[in-house]
């Protein structure tokens, strides 16, 4: 799977530490991960096992991929535009990705598999331990299963069929063939349903920085939606909505504050500044830039121009900014580019899951199940917060699903590639039997370069050289 020689002992050390060879920084509000201890010692006590699990949250492979997992799929869709010419980024923006694109290989493949292998190491260590208390063992096992499901969710959406290592054997994992996407989805759901039974509603750290039961439910509701299990999607989203733990922030400008009650799960940063607006914590690019400077990535007019009149999300989450004679739609969901005067830390972390999405998941599931009135009520919950009028109660299924797409586009832009995934997973309005919404939208946006096979990214060529068992996706050579 990886094109380098594997030292099992060294990998065990790095996986447990969540560090690079050169540095390891503590997580705000979570605590320090364990550093260079053996597998047995790491899971010998509740304290050391907990510290080992914290490496999942602090690993450099996780930190370096957070922003690109929003940016790159956003560039693939009609959502984001790259303003700094770069051959590899431009391939995403033109639906012309090559098998040697380093962003595909290093960012989307290598870093995600690093996180996956780390989660597998954690699960193996916990399972082998017979000295952990039941409560701690369940919590840590649940966290590791959610992490594994989260990474597999990303990989199957990017690549379709992918190798699916489920053990801590790096030698055997390196030669795995691709697992059918349906089997990967089944594993995502299995991990999350098992995590449901292991976790509780109590967050094990301040500011919702670690995984609880509702994190598992929220991601599971999304997985059910993506696999068209609408009954379970509705039921699982309802578990989150009815948990009593969360609420929609009335003030759109505070939704991404790290004390927001809308946040289901977030990853802390040392600076208290999100990676979406800074380069802190190995983040990569950003949505923000100093005054008068063009941000690296901005919202395309194709999305900006589709906001309804009076939508407060357009007013509060996008700043149309003239720079050097052109207008740029700067995404401002996160407000802090630098620390406020006199502050030692900021108040924004990296939001992984938030409450509003659960209403959108349930609305779509209900629309598919024919519960139109209830679906409209869910959409109206989101529209009300956005300052928009309520929907017509007489909407039929097709119009209601179109309203769901619009609300997802307006609510979730600039977050985790939602728009790209939505275009890929929903059927075409023109040829629903064999095309997707991506074909409808992207063939108009990029008629010269778009092919239906572009909904999957290529398997990196270097990985196929290292592991001949890997096949290539259609459309790439």
SEDREN-221076 format. One record per atom (N, C-alpha, C, O): residue in one letter; x, y, z. Coordinates in steps of 0.05 Angstrom, whole numbers, plus 5000, padded with zeros to 4 digits. Example, Ala and Ser with C-alpha at 12.3 -4.5 7.8 and 13.67 -1.06 7.14 Angstrom:
BEGIN
A526448865156/A524649105156/A526449345156/A528549345169/S525749555142/S527349795143/S525850015157/S526850235161/
% end
This chain:
BEGIN
X501649765000/X500050005000/X501750255000/X500950464989/X504150245013/X505850475014/X508550415001/X509550195003/X509650614988/X512050574973/X514550644990/X516050824982/X514850505012/X517250535028/X517650285044/X515750135049/X520150245054/X520650005070/X519450045098/X519450265108/X518449825109/X516949845134/X518549735157/X519349495156/X519049885177/X520249805202/X517949785223/X517049995232/X517149535230/X514749505246/X515049635274/X513149755284/X517449615286/X517849735312/X517650035311/X516450165327/X518950155290/X518850445287/X516050545282/X515250745293/X514550395266/X511750475261/X510150465286/X508550645291/X510550255302/X509050245328/X509550485345/X507750595357/X512050565346/X512750805362/X511451055352/X510251205367/X511551095325/X510351335314/X507351335316/X506151535321/X506151105311/X503251085313/X502251155340/X500151285344/X503651055360/X502751115388/X503151405395/X501651515411/X505251515385/X505851795393/X504251995379/X503752215390/X503351935355/X501952135339/X503752365331/X502852585328/X506352305328/X508352515324/X509852465298/X509852235287/X511152665288/X513152635268/X515752575282/X515852595306/X517852495267/X520352445279/X521552695292/X523252675310/X520852925282/X522053175291/X520653315313/X521853465328/X517953275315/X516553435335/X513953305342/X512853145328/X512853385365/X510153305374/X509153515393/X510453575413/X506853635386/X505753855402/X503253765417/X501653615407/X502953875441/X500653795457/X498053915446/X498054125433/X495953765451/X493253855442/X491954025464/X491953945488/X490954255457/X489454425476/X486954275485/X485554155468/X486454275510/X484054155522/X483853855521/X481953735531/X485853725509/X485753435507/X488053305523/X487653105536/X490453425521/X492653315536/X494753185517/X494253155493/X496953115528/X499153015512/X498852725504/X498052565521/X499452645479/X499552365472/X502052235484/X503952365490/X501851965487/X504151825497/X506451845476/X505951865452/X508951835486/X511151875468/X513151645469/X514451605490/X513451495448/X515451285445/X515351085467/X517251065482/X513150935469/X513050715488/X512150475472/X510950495451/X512750235483/X512049995469/X509049945470/X507650055487/X508049765453/X505249715451/X504149605478/X502049695487/X505549415490/X504549305515/X504349505537/X502349525551/X506449665540/X506449865561/X504350075556/X503250185575/X503850145531/X501950355525/X499150285535/X497650465542/X498450035534/X495749955542/X495649795568/X493849635573/X497649845585/X497749715611/X496049845632/X495249715651/X495450095629/X493750235648/X491850425635/X492150495611/X489750505649/X487850695638/X489150955629/X488451065608/X491051045645/X492351305639/X494051285613/X493851465596/X495651075611/X497451065587/X495850995562/X496451085540/X493750835565/X492050765542/X490551015532/X490351055508/X489551175551/X488251425543/X490151605528/X489451735508/X492551625539/X494651795526/X495251695498/X495751855480/X495351425494/X495851315468/X493651395448/X494251475426/X491151375457/X488951445439/X489051735431/X488251805409/X490051905449/X490152195442/X491952245419/X491852455406/X493752055413/X495452085389/X493752085363/X494652205344/X491451965364/X489651975340/X488852265334/X488752345311/X488352415354/X487452695351/X489752875344/X489353095333/X492252795351/X494552975348/X496352905326/X498353045321/X495852685312/X497652585292/X498052785269/X496152915261/X500552805260/X501152995238/X499652915213/X498953095197/X499152655209/X497652565185/X494852675186/X493652735165/X493652695209/X490952805212/X490953105207/X489353205191/X492753245220/X492853535219/X493353635190/X492153825181/X495153495176/X495953595149/X493853545128/X494053655106/X491753385134/X489753325114/X487153465119/X485353455102/X486753595142/X484153715149/X483253915129/X481053895118/X484854115123/X483954315104/X483854205075/X481854255062/X485754045066/X485553935039/X483053765035/X482053745013/X482053635056/X479553475053/X477153645049/X474953545042/X477353905053/X475354105045/X476054225018/X474354245000/X478554295016/X479454444992/X479454284967/X478254374947/X480554044966/X480853894941/X478253804930/X477753844906/X476453674945/X473853604934/X472253854927/X470653844908/X472654074941/X471254324934/X472154424907/X470554524892/X474754394901/X475754474874/X474654284853/X474254374830/X474254034859/X473153844840/X470353914832/X469453844810/X468854044849/X466054104844/X465754384834/X467654514825/X463254484835/X462754764827/X462954954851/X461755174850/X464254874872/X464255024897/X466555214901/X466055444907/X469055124898/X471355284905/X473055334880/X473055174861/X474555554881/X476455614860/X479155664873/X479355784895/X481255574860/X484055614869/X485155864856/X485055894831/X486156044872/X487156304861/X490156324859/X491156534850/X491556114866/X494456114864/X495155894845/X495055654852/X495955964820/X496555754800/X498455534810/X500555594820/X497555294807/X499155064815/X498154824798/X495754774797/X500054684785/X499254474767/X497554264781/X495554174770/X498354174804/X496853964818/X494154054827/X492153904825/X493954304838/X491354404846/X489554454822/X487154404823/X490754554801/X489254614777/X488054364764/X485954384751/X489254134768/X488153884758/X485453824772/X483653724759/X485253884798/X482653854811/X480654054801/X478253984797/X481554294795/X479754504786/X478854474757/X477054624748/X480054294743/X479254254715/X478353964709/X478053894685/X477953804729/X477153524726/X479053384707/X478253234689/X481653424711/X483653304694/X485953194712/X488353244706/X485253054732/X487252954751/X488852724739/X487752544727/X491452734743/X493252524732/X493952324754/X493652384778/X494952094745/X495651884764/X498151954780/X498751814799/X499552164773/X501952244787/X501552494804/X503452614813/X499052574807/X498452814823/X499352774852/X498352594865/X501152934862/X502252894889/X500252954911/X500452844932/X498253114905/X496153174925/X494452924930/X493652864952/X493852784908/X492352534911/X493952334927/X492952204945/X496552304919/X498152094932/X498752164961/X498252004979/X499952394966/X500952454992/X498752545012/X498852465035/X496952705002/X494952825020/X492552645024/X491852575046/X491252575002/X488752425004/X489152125009/X487551995022/X491352014998/X491851725002/X493651675026/X492851555045/X496151765024/X498151695044/X497451795072/X497551635091/X496552035075/X495952135102/X493452005113/X493451945137/X491451945097/X489151805107/X489851515115/X488851415135/X491551385100/X492351115108/X494051125132/X494050935148/X495651335136/X497151365161/X495251375185/X495751245205/X493151525182/X491151545204/X489651285208/X489151205231/X489051145186/X487650885188/X489450685202/X488450535219/X491950675195/X493750485208/X494150545237/X494350365254/X494050805244/X494350875272/X491850785288/X492050685310/X489450825276/X487050725289/X487050425293/X486250325314/X488050285273/X488249995275/X490149915298/X489649715312/X492350055300/X494249995321/X493050045349/X493449885367/X491450255351/X490050305376/X488050085383/X487949995406/X486550005363/X484549795368/X485849535376/X484949395394/X488049465363/X489449215370/X490649225398/X490449035413/X491749455405/X492849485432/X490749465454/X491149335475/X488449585449/X486249585469/X485249295471/X484749195493/X484849165449/X483648895449/X485548695463/X484548515477/X488148735460/X490048545473/X490348595503/X491148415518/X489548835512/X490048905540/X487948765558/X485548765552/X488848655580/X487048545600/X487248685627/X486448585648/X488348935626/X488749085650/X487149345651/X487249485671/X485649405630/X484149655629/X481549625643/X480349405643/X480549835656/X477849825667/X475849815645/X476349915622/X473549705650/X471549665630/X470649935618/X470349955593/X470250135635/X469250395625/X471250525606/X470550625585/X473750515614/X475850645597/X476250485572/X476550595550/X476250215574/X476650055550/X474350105530/X474950125506/X471950125539/X469650175521/X469950445508/X469550475484/X470550645524/X470850915513/X473050925491/X472551035470/X475350815497/X477550835479/X477050665454/X477750745432/X475850435458/X475150275434/X473050415417/X473250405392/X471150545429/X469250695414/X470450925398/X469850965375/X472351065411/X473651295397/X475251185373/X475051305351/X476750975377/X478350865355/X476650765332/X477350795309/X474350645338/X472550545317/X471350785301/X471150765277/X470650995315/X469651225300/X471751345283/X471251415260/X474251365293/X476451475276/X476751305251/X477051405229/X476851035255/X477150865232/X474950895212/X475350915188/X472450915222/X470150955204/X470351225190/X469751245166/X471251435204/X471551695192/X473551695168/X472951805147/X475751555172/X477851545151/X476851375128/X477251455105/X475651145134/X474650975112/X472451125096/X472351095072/X470851275110/X468751435097/X470051625076/X469051645053/X472151755083/X473551935065/X474651785041/X474251855018/X476051565047/X477451415026/X475451295006/X476051304982/X473251185015/X471351054996/X469951274979/X469251214957/X469651504990/X468451724974/X470451834953/X469551904931/X472951844960/X474951934941/X475451734918/X475551804895/X475851484926/X477051284908/X475151054900/X475750904882/X472851024914/X471250784909/X472450544923/X472850554947/X472950334908/X474350104919/X477050184930/X478550314916/X477650104954/X480250164966/X481249934983/X479649774993/X483949904987/X484849715006/X483749785034/X483550015041/X482949585049/X481649635075/X483149475097/X482149265105/X485449565106/X486749435128/X485249465154/X484249675161/X484849235168/X483449245193/X485049125216/X484049075238/X487649085211/X489448975231/X491849165234/X492049365220/X493549105254/X495949265258/X498449135246/X500649185255/X498048985225/X500248845211/X501049005186/X499848975165/X503049185188/X503749355165/X504949195142/X504749285119/X506148965148/X507348805126/X505048685108/X505148715084/X503148565121/X500848455106/X499148665093/X498148635071/X498848885107/X497149105097/X498249225072/X496849335055/X500949215069/X502249345046/X501649215020/X502149344999/X500648975020/X500148834994/X497148774990/X496448604974/X495448915005/X492548865002/X491548964975/X492349174965/X489748804963/X488248904939/X486049084948/X485549124972/X484649204928/X482449384934/X480049224943/X479349024931/X478749324964/X476249204974/X473849344960/X473949594957/X471849204951/X469549324938/X468349544956/X468149514981/X467449764944/X466449984959/X464149904977/X463950005000/X462349724968/X460149644984/X461049515010/X459749545031/X463249365009/X464349245033/X465549455052/X465349425076/X466849655040/X467949865056/X465750015071/X465950075095/X463550075056/X461350215069/X460150045092/X459450145113/X460049785087/X459049605108/X460849615133/X459849605156/X463449635129/X465249655152/X464949925166/X465049935191/X464550145151/X464050405164/X461650385182/X461750475205/X459550265172/X457050245188/X457450055212/X456450115233/X458949845207/X459449655229/X461049785252/X460349755275/X463149925244/X464850065265/X463150265280/X463350285305/X461450415267/X459850625280/X457650505297/X457050605319/X456450285288/X454350165305/X455550035329/X454350035351/X457949925327/X459249815350/X460150035369/X460050005394/X460950255358/X461750485375/X459350595390/X459650675413/X456950585378/X454550665392/X454250525419/X453550645439/X454750265419/X454450105443/X456750135463/X456450045486/X458850255455/X461250285472/X461350565486/X462450595508/X460350765472/X460551045481/X458151135496/X456051015495/X458451355511/X456251485525/X456051775514/X457651865499/X453951905523/X453552185515/X455552375527/X455952605518/X456852295548/X458752465562/X461252505545/X462452305536/X462052755541/X464552805527/X466852765547/X466852865569/X468952615538/X471252565556/X473252795558/X475252765572/X472753015545/X474453245547/X472853495544/X470553495535/X474053725551/X472753975549/X472354055519/X473853965502/X470454225514/X469954345488/X469554145466/X470254195442/X468453915473/X467653705453/X469953635435/X469553595411/X472353615447/X474653555431/X475153255427/X476753185410/X473853085442/X474052805438/X471352685431/X469252815434/X471352445422/X468952315411/X467052205433/X468052085452/X464552265430/X462452145447/X460551985430/X460951955406/X458351885442/X456451715428/X455151865405/X454651755384/X454452125409/X453052275389/X454852335365/X453852375343/X457452335368/X459252355345/X458952105328/X458752125303/X458851875340/X458451625325/X455751635312/X455551555288/X453651725325/X450951735313/X450951925290/X449751865269/X452152165292/X452152365271/X453452255246/X452452295224/X455752135249/X457152025226/X455651785214/X455651745190/X454451625232/X452851395223/X450451485207/X449751365186/X449151695216/X446851805201/X447651885172/X446251835153/X450052005170/X451052085144/X451651835127/X450951835103/X452851635139/X453551385124/X450951255114/X450851155092/X448951245131/X446351125122/X445251285099/X444151165080/X445351545100/X444251705078/X445751655052/X444551615031/X448451645054/X450051595030/X449551325018/X449851284994/X448851135034/X448350855024/X445350815019/X444550585014/X443751025020/X440951025013/X439250845032/X437150745024/X440150825056/X438550685077/X437050915092/X437850995114/X434951005079/X433651245089/X432251205115/X432051395131/X431150975120/X429850925146/X431750955169/X431151085189/X434050825166/X436050845188/X437351125189/X438051215210/X437551255166/X438651535166/X436851715182/X437751875198/X434151695177/X432251855192/X432351785222/X432451975239/X432451535229/X432351455257/X434851535271/X434751625294/X437151515258/X439751575272/X440151875274/X441151975295/X439452035253/X439552325256/X437652415278/X438352605293/X435352285281/X433552355303/X434752305331/X434152455349/X436452105333/X437852055358/X439552295366/X439552375389/X440852415347/X442552645352/X440852885358/X441253035378/X438852935341/X437153165344/X435653165371/X435253365384/X434752925379/X433152905403/X434852845428/X433652805450/X437452855426/X439152795449/X439053015470/X439652955493/X438253255462/X438253475481/X440953605486/X441153785503/X442953515472/X445653615477/X446353865460/X448154015466/X444853905438/X445654105418/X443354285411/X441054225416/X444054515399/X441954695389/X443254855367/X445654885365/X441554965350/X442455135328/X443055415339/X441355535353/X445355515334/X446055795342/X444355995326/X444355985302/X443056165340/X441456375326/X443356565312/X442656675290/X445656625324/X447556805312/X449456655294/X451056495303/X449256695268/X450856555249/X453856605253/X455556445247/X454556845264/X457356905268/X458656765291/X461056785295/X457056615307/X458156465329/X458056165325/X458756015343/X457156075302/X456755785297/X459455645300/X459455415310/X461555755291/X464155625291/X465955695314/X468355635315/X464855835334/X466355885359/X466655625373/X464955455372/X468855585387/X469355325400/X467555275424/X467755055436/X465955465431/X463955415453/X461155395441/X459155385457/X460855385415/X458255375402/X456855115410/X458054895409/X454255135416/X452754895423/X451854745399/X450654535401/X452554845375/X451954705350/X454054495343/X453554315327/X456354525355/X458554345349/X458154075362/X457654055386/X458353865346/X458253595356/X461053485362/X461453345382/X462953555344/X465653465348/X467553675335/X466953765313/X469653745349/X471653925337/X474453835346/X474753705367/X476453905330/X479253845338/X480554105347/X480454305333/X481754085371/X482954325382/X485554395368/X486754235355/X486354645371/X488954745362/X490354885385/X489054985403/X492954895383/X494455035404/X493855335404/X493655455425/X493555445380/X493155735378/X490355825383/X489856055390/X488455635381/X485655715382/X484755855357/X482755995356/X486255805335/X485555905309/X485155665291/X486755475291/X483055665275/X482355435258/X484355415235/X485455615226/X484855175226/X486555135202/X485255255177/X486655285157/X482755315178/X481455425155/X482255725150/X481855835129/X483455845171/X484256125168/X487156165175/X488156395172/X488655965183/X491455995189/X492955745179/X491755555169/X495655765181/X497255535173/X498155385198/X500155225197/X496855425221/X497655305246/X497155005245/X495454905231/X498754865261/X498354575265/X498354415239/X496754245235/X500354475222/X500754315198/X498354315179/X497654105168/X497054545177/X494454545163/X494554555133/X492754445120/X496454695122/X496354745093/X495155015087/X495955215100/X493355025068/X492255275058/X490255405077/X489855315099/X488855615067/X486855755084/X484855895066/X485255935042/X482655975079/X480556135066/X481056435070/X479856595056/X482756505088/X483156785095/X485956875086/X487756715081/X486257135084/X488857255077/X488957535088/X486857655094/X491357655091/X491457935099/X489958115081/X489558055057/X489158345091/X487558545076/X489058605050/X491458665050/X487558605028/X488758675002/X490058444988/X491058474966/X490258215001/X491557974990/X489357774982/X487457724997/X489657654959/X487757464949/X488057204964/X490257094965/X485957104977/X486156844990/X486756624971/X486056634947/X487956404981/X488656184963/X486256054951/X486355964928/X484056034966/X481655894957/X479256064964/X479056154987/X477456104946/X474956254951/X472556114939/X472855914924/X470256214946/X467756094936/X467156174907/X467356414901/X466455984891/X465856044863/X463256204861/X461456174878/X463056364840/X460556504834/X458256304829/X455956374834/X458856064819/X456855874814/X455255794839/X452955714837/X456555814862/X455155774887/X454156034899/X451856054908/X455856234898/X455056494910/X452556604897/X450856714911/X452156574872/X449856684858/X447356524862/X445156604853/X447456294875/X445056134879/X443856174907/X441756054913/X445056334924/X443756404950/X441156554944/X440956724927/X439056484959/X436556624957/X436856904968/X438556964985/X435157084958/X435257364968/X434657364998/X432757235007/X436257515013/X435857535041/X437057315058/X436657305082/X438457125045/X439656905060/X441957025078/X443957125067/X441656995104/X443657105122/X446256955121/X448357065130/X446256715110/X448756575107/X450556705087/X453056715090/X449356815066/X450956965046/X452057215058/X454357285053/X450557345075/X451457595088/X453557555109/X455357715112/X453357335124/X455057285147/X457357095142/X459357095157/X457056925122/X459156715118/X460756755092/X462556605086/X460056965077/X461657035053/X462057335052/X460157485056/X464457415046/X465057705042/X465957745014/X468257675006/X464257864998/X464957924970/X466958154970/X466158374978/X469458104962/X471558294967/X472958364941/X473958194927/X473058624934/X474558704911/X477558714917/X478458854936/X479158574901/X482058574905/X483258574877/X482658414860/X485058764873/X486458794847/X484658784823/X485258664803/X482358924826/X480558954803/X478658724799/X477058734779/X478658524816/X476758304813/X475358254840/X476458324861/X472958134838/X471558074863/X471957784870/X471957604853/X472457734896/X472957474907/X470957414929/X470457594946/X469857174929/X467857104950/X469356964972/X469756724972/X470257124992/X471857015014/X470056875034/X468156995044/X470656625040/X469056475059/X469856555088/X472156545095/X467856645103/X468356755130/X466856615152/X466056735172/X466456355149/X465056205170/X466756215196/X465756265217/X469356175193/X471256225215/X472056515214/X472756615192/X472056645237/X472456935237/X475357025243/X476057255236/X476856855256/X479456955266/X481756865247/X482356625244/X483057055235/X485456995219/X487857025237/X489856875234/X487857215255/X489957265274/X488657295302/X486257325304/X490257275322/X489257305349/X488257585354/X489557775345/X486057625369/X485257895376/X487358025393/X488957895406/X487358285392/X489358445408/X489358365437/X487258365450/X491658295447/X491958225475/X491357935482/X491857845504/X490157785463/X489457505468/X491757325465/X493457365447/X491957125481/X494056925478/X493156675462/X494856535451/X490556635461/X489456415444/X486856515432/X485556695443/X486056395410/X483556465397/X481356285407/X481656135426/X479056305394/X476656165404/X475355995382/X472955945382/X476955905362/X475855745341/X477755505336/X480155535332/X476555265337/X477955025331/X477054925303/X475955075288/X477454675298/X476754555272/X474254385274/X474354175286/X472054485264/X469454355267/X469354105249/X469554135224/X468953875261/X468853625246/X465953555239/X465353465217/X464153585258/X461353525254/X459653735269/X460353825291/X457453815256/X455754005270/X452753935266/X452053795248/X451254045284/X448453975288/X446654025264/X444953865257/X447154245250/X445454315227/X445354095206/X443254055194/X447553965202/X447553755182/X445553535188/X444453415169/X445053475213/X443253265220/X440353325211/X438853135203/X439553575212/X436953655201/X436753605171/X434753525160/X439053665158/X439053625129/X439053335121/X437853255102/X440453175137/X440452885132/X437652775136/X436552625119/X436352855158/X433652755164/X431652855144/X429852705136/X431953105135/X430053205115/X430253055089/X428252985077/X432652985080/X433052845055/X431952555058/X430552455040/X432452435081/X431452165085/X428452155086/X427151985074/X427252355099/X424352365101/X423152425073/X421052315067/X424352595057/X423352645030/X423352385014/X421552334999/X425452235017/X425651985002/X423651775011/X422751604996/X422851795037/X420951615049/X418051705045/X416151565053/X417651935033/X414952045029/X413752195052/X411452265052/X415352255072/X414452405096/X414952705090/X416652825104/X413552815071/X414253085061/X413853295082/X415553475084/X411753285097/X411253495117/X413453505138/X414353725146/X414353275146/X416553265166/X419153355154/X420753485167/X419653285129/X422053375115/X422053675113/X424153805117/X419753795106/X419554085104/X420054215131/X421354425132/X419154095152/X419554205179/X422554215185/X423454405197/X424054005178/X426954005183/X428354215167/X430054355177/X427554245141/X428854455125/X428154735135/X429854915135/X425654765145/X424855025155/X426455095181/X426855335186/X427354895196/X429054955219/X431555095210/X432555275224/X432755005188/X435155125178/X434655385164/X436155575168/X432455405149/X431755645135/X431055875154/X431756105149/X429755805175/X428956015195/X431456145206/X431556395208/X433455985213/X435956105224/X437356275203/X438756465209/X436856205177/X438156365155/X436456605147/X437256745129/X434256645161/X432556885155/X430956855130/X430157055118/X430356605122/X428856555097/X425956485104/X425356375125/X424156525085/X421356445089/X421056145090/X422655995079/X418956045102/X418455765104/X417655655077/X416555795060/X418155405072/X417555275047/X414555225044/X413055205063/X413755205019/X410955135012/X410354855021/X411754665012/X408354815037/X407654545047/X406654355026/X406354115031/X406054465002/X405054284981/X407254174963/X406654044943/X409754224969/X411954124952/X411753824949/X411353674968/X412153734924/X412253454918/X415153354922/X416953504929/X415553094917/X418152964923/X420353094907/X422453154919/X420053134881/X422253244865/X422953524874/X425353584877/X420953694879/X421453964887/X422753964915/X424454134921/X421953774932/X422953764959/X425853674959/X427553784974/X426553484942/X429353404940/X431053624929/X433453654936/X429953784910/X431354014900/X431854214922/X433954344923/X429954254940/X430254434963/X432354334982/X433854494994/X432454064986/X434553955003/X437354014991/X439154095005/X437653974965/X440154024952/X440954314956/X443254384962/X439054494952/X439654784956/X440454844984/X442354994988/X439054735004/X439854795032/X442554675039/X444054805054/X443154445029/X445754325034/X447954505022/X450054545033/X447454594998/X449354764984/X449855024999/X452055115001/X447655145009/X447855405023/X448855375051/X450055565062/X448455155064/X449155115092/X451954995095/X453355075114/X452754815078/X455154665083/X457554735064/X459554595064/X457254945049/X459555025031/X462055065048/X461955165070/X464254995036/X466855035049/X467354855073/X468954915090/X465854635074/X466254445096/X466454155085/X464454045075/X468754035087/X469153755084/X468253635057/X467653395055/X468153795036/X467453695010/X464653595007/X464053434989/X462853705024/X460053615022/X458853644994/X457453464984/X459353864981/X458153914955/X459053704935/X457453604920/X461653644935/X462653444916/X461453164922/X460553034903/X461353094947/X460152834954/X457152824947/X456152624938/X455753054950/X452953064944/X452453024913/X450652884905/X454153154898/X453953124869/X454452844860/X453252744841/X456352714873/X457152444865/X455052234873/X454652034859/X453652274895/X452052064907/X449052084898/X447551894902/X448252304886/X445452334879/X445052304848/X446852364833/X442852194840/X442452134812/X442052384795/X441052594804/X442752354770/X442352564750/X439352634747/X437652454749/X438752884742/X435952954736/X435252904707/X432952904699/X437352864691/X437052814662/X437052514655/X435252424641/X438952374666/X439252084661/X439751944688/X441951844693/X437651924704/X438051814731/X438851524732/X439951434752/X438451374710/X439151094711/X442151044710/X443150854722/X443651224697/X446551164693/X448351404698/X450751384694/X447251634706/X448851874710/X448351974738/X446551884752/X450052164746/X449752294773/X449252594769/X449452704747/X448652724791/X448453014790/X451053144782/X451053364771/X453253014788/X455853114779/X455953144749/X457053334739/X454752954735/X454652974706/X453053214697/X453753354679/X450753254710/X449053484703/X450553744706/X450453914688/X451853774729/X453054034736/X455754074723/X456354284711/X457453874724/X460253904715/X460453904685/X462354024674/X458653764671/X458853754642/X458254034630/X459054104608/X456654194645/X456154464637/X458454644645/X459254824629/X459554604668/X461654774678/X464354724664/X465854914658/X464854464657/X467354394645/X466854204621/X467653964622/X465554304600/X464754124578/X467153994564/X466853774553/X469454124564/X471754024549/X473253804564/X474553634552/X472953794591/X474653604606/X473053404623/X474153204632/X470453454627/X468953284645/X468253014632/X467353004610/X468752804648/X467852534641/X466552414665/X467252484688/X464652234661/X463152114684/X465051974703/X464451954727/X467251864692/X469151724709/X470651914728/X472051814747/X470352174725/X471852364742/X470652374770/X471752504788/X468452234775/X467352234802/X469052084822/X468752114846/X470951924812/X472951794829/X475651894822/X476251944799/X477351924842/X480152014838/X481751774830/X481051544836/X484051814817/X485751594808/X487251464832/X487851604852/X487651204830/X489451074849/X492251174843/X493151154820/X493751284862/X496451394856/X498251194843/X498450964851/X499551274821/X501151094806/X503450974823/X504150744820/X504651144840/X506851044856/X505950814875/X507450634881/X503450834884/X502350624901/X501950364886/X502350144896/X501150394861/X500750154844/X503350024837/X503549784833/X505450184834/X508150074829/X509049924853/X510249704851/X508650044877/X509449914902/X507849664908/X508849474920/X505249664900/X503449444906/X501949364881/X499949484874/X503049174866/X501749094840/X498948984843/X497548954823/X498048924868/X495348824871/X493249044867/X490848984864/X494149294867/X492249514864/X491549564834/X493349584817/X488949564829/X488049634802/X487549934800/X487550074820/X487050034776/X486550314771/X483550364767/X482150194757/X482650604774/X479850684768/X479450724738/X481350804724/X477050684728/X476550734700/X477051034693/X476651214709/X477951074668/X478451344659/X481251444663/X481851674654/X482951294677/X485751374682/X487651174670/X487150934671/X489851284660/X491951104649/X494551244650/X496651124642/
% end
